[in-house]
């Protein structure tokens, strides 16, 4: 595993690619946490008590 990482870092063209990928990973983590907080803290939907729908029947046989 270490040899793979060493080969990866030796072949990296621009070291700022790693910084950019870490930044993108941080943004993704923040978005995941924000989405989870939204799902946990959103209010319950209003309970609408609607009358039952009428049954439509046809006289055509």
KAVEN-V956939 format. One record per residue. N is the residue number from 1. RES is the residue in one letter. SS is DSSP state (H for helix, E for strand, L for the rest). D_CENTER is the distance of its C-alpha to the mean C-alpha in whole Angstrom. Layout:
# KAVEN-V956939
N_RES_SS_D_CENTER + N_RES_SS_D_CENTER
This chain:
# KAVEN-V956939
1_X_L_30 + 2_X_H_32 + 3_X_H_34 + 4_X_H_31 + 5_X_H_29 + 6_X_H_32 + 7_X_H_33 + 8_X_H_29 + 9_X_H_30 + 10_X_H_34 + 11_X_L_32 + 12_X_L_30 + 13_X_L_31 + 14_X_L_29 + 15_X_L_29 + 16_X_H_26 + 17_X_H_24 + 18_X_H_23 + 19_X_H_23 + 20_X_H_20 + 21_X_H_18 + 22_X_H_18 + 23_X_H_17 + 24_X_H_14 + 25_X_H_13 + 26_X_H_14 + 27_X_H_12 + 28_X_H_9 + 29_X_H_10 + 30_X_H_11 + 31_X_H_7 + 32_X_H_6 + 33_X_H_9 + 34_X_H_9 + 35_X_H_7 + 36_X_H_9 + 37_X_H_12 + 38_X_H_11 + 39_X_H_11 + 40_X_H_14 + 41_X_H_16 + 42_X_L_16 + 43_X_L_19 + 44_X_L_20 + 45_X_L_21 + 46_X_L_25 + 47_X_L_27 + 48_X_L_29 + 49_X_L_32 + 50_X_L_33 + 51_X_L_36 + 52_X_L_36 + 53_X_L_36 + 54_X_L_40 + 55_X_L_41 + 56_X_L_42 + 57_X_L_45 + 58_X_L_47 + 59_X_L_51 + 60_X_L_51 + 61_X_L_51
